[in-house]
Amino acid sequence: MKTEFLLLSLIFSFTADVLFLKTPFELTAILFFIAVQYCHRRLQNGSLLSFTAGGFSGMFFLLLLSYFWHIKSSLLTAAAFFYIALLTWNLCSSFTVKRQNTPTLLRICLVMLLACDLNVGFFNLPRFCGDFPHSLAFYCTHIAGKLIWLFYLPSQLILLYLFFRFPKKNPSSVLL
């Protein structure tokens, strides 16, 4: 595994987190998270061209769905949809085509990031959507924000662990 992509992934992720938490630059933060997904793709030795095409396809599909669900579309939502499509692509390929190239812990990390990001989407849904059921509104405002951290913090710890473990030759505890 290429440790430079793990390190870049951690740096981009940290930068995006700071931008999200401390500044109004949400779009820039999402672009850094997109860069994280490209780093993860390189860790899987996957094709970047088909990966990008899949990301755009997923983005357009989600934008179409958001139109029918009356969710306000913007450059921010398009970038978020592109990111979630890339993350989903990485996750699916890590369990299928690239299974041999993807350590189990990285697959677990990708699942946790997807769960985290779905909760980020739910947490921000009231900003982009007018009317939705009371039970969903309660989930978005009271539960999703807490679940974000439940999934996010362990995923970052896994990435740190992988970064410090992988320079050693084939650590069996990581390549489960």
Sequence and secondary structure as in RCSB ss.txt:
>XXXX:A:sequence
MKTEFLLLSLIFSFTADVLFLKTPFELTAILFFIAVQYCHRRLQNGSLLSFTAGGFSGMFFLLLLSYFWHIKSSL
LTAAAFFYIALLTWNLCSSFTVKRQNTPTLLRICLVMLLACDLNVGFFNLPRFCGDFPHSLAFYCTHIAGKLIWL
FYLPSQLILLYLFFRFPKKNPSSVLL
>XXXX:A:secstr
  HHHHHHHHHHHHHHHHHHHHSS HHHHHHHHHHHHHHHHHHTT  HHHHHHHHHHHHHHHHHHHHHTTB   H
HHHHHHHHHHHHHHHHHHHHTTTGGGS HHHHHHHHHHHHHHHHHHHHHHHHHBS   HHHHHIIIIIHHHHHHH
HHHHHHHHHHHHHHHTTSS  TTT  
